[in-house]
Amino acid sequence: MPGLEDLYREIILDHYRTPRNRGELAVPPARHAEGHNPLCGDEITVFLDVAEQNGVDVISDVKIAGQGCSISQSSASMMSAAVKGKSVREVRALVRKFKGMMSIDTGEDDPEVDVLLGDLEALQGVVKFPVRIKCATLAWNTLIEALDNPVPSDT
Amino acid sequence: MTVDWAAVRDDFPILRREIDGAPIIYLDSGNTSQKPRQVIETMNEFMRTSYAPINRSAYRLAGEATDRFEGARAAVARFINAPSADEIVFTKNATEALNLVVASWGGANLGPGDAVLLTHLEHHANIVPWQMLAAKQGFELRWVPLTADGQLDLANLDRLLAGAKAFAFTAMSNVLGTIPPVARLVQAAHQAGAIAIVDACQYVPHNVTDVQAWNADFVAFSSHKMCGPSGVGALWGRIDLLNEMPAYIGGGNMIADVRLDGFTTAPVPAKFEAGTPPIVEVIGFGAAVEYLESIGMAKIRQHEMELTRYALDTLTARYGDAITIHGPDNVELRGGVLSFAFRDIHPHDISQVLDQRNVCVRAGHHCAKPLMRLLGVNATARASLYLYNDRSDVDALSNALDGATDIFGF
């Protein structure tokens, strides 16, 4: 069995202890989606402000709410830091790349977008603990939900 | 006669398996139990020598298989002191047994203006079927609240039962281990004119069960939590109620006659056993209750109470305020289910660290999300004990928790 140091890298524990972009955004104008891991009860809500800049949709702000284990929370925190300021197209490419690292096939890469995982590569040890892949991907699936099928706002 | 608990442990082949050079410390029996060689060998022998359809064919082999199958039913009936084996309906598990009662009895007896009383201790299996039927038939669900230490708060029981047609409750919480006073609850239900439905899925594997002493109307339980195979469970019900209830799942075996314009049902229990049942698993279920009987349920309960006391004392003495173990402290009032919070470390991470030392516990909501919300958590880690566990398992859990302290830096 791989050692726990493969899973609990220092940068992961740092994001767990000091999560970035915690909180909520006013809906609307923000959009949001809720994700659940029915196995363990982890819950996450992703809030996104999407604004047009120079003709491109950009994630201008992101907030994360909810509770979960160190892997789901640190993955959400690192994701929030990574997507803030990126175009929606870049974010979609990043999600594909991240899920690819989690050994989840998401089809063809976008050939015109080049994104780097950066700090997110610290999470690659999760693949050696297959039970935890769902923890690491919860925030990312919820982010896609917030883009594609946000919870309808009341107004 | 004292029980040789080391010999009991030796009956379970999987507990001799090693992962990374060390034995498995199995503390997840509240989830599902391990199987003794007596059950494994009985199922194996039955498939090798006696497997055939039951209740259908006239040749000798089929007759033998049917006798073995009905022998298992008789063994299960005896195990819970049911008045008659005909009152044992084999189901897929306790969940299906509860769904059967809700859909069949509830479907025929509940409507607008009616009420069913449940408790905050319940597993989703004793919540969701009622919610599904209530959405269709429009009756009220009421809830018995809890005391601070996780027991049922019975102060307003009579008021809650007033006008209720059924009271459905667990005999032992799968999260807190709490063992409510079943006979007293049944009596209160009957005095209010309600039937009493007992989810005994956690109770039957660990205690002497006497459905007649309880005086209950329905009792549901599962084989896989009591040393038997998965895929089979049982519903015990009063014969008069079972006779009145409409069929649940239609198909072969459950009919007396079928014509183009309708059908008539077979007598109980066949009426509720449509289709070919899990034959081998039922044989294994029978072997499991015989195995447990050979040790004695009173002795198993005593063993688990001593071990639960040891676990509560060991973990509390070592970790003090850093560990919170939910549920009653008095082991007379609880089973060997220890849900705990440890140093604000998420249960998933606790389970991960424990797994590094081969300690198997459950982390999650335990299919009891309303209870989790009451506890103010979205998950707990849960260690659950059974007859094959001993103090060394508790010590292994206690030692392995230190690893979580190291990693998460407290």
Interface residues (C-beta under 8 A of the other chain):
Chain A: M1 G3 L4 L7 Y8 L13 L39 C40 G41 D42 E43 Q67 G68 C69 S70 I71 S72 Q73 F129 R132 C135
Chain B: I19 D20 H346 P347 H348 D349 Q352 V353 Q356 A363 G364 H365 K369 M372 N378 A379 G403 I407 F408 G409
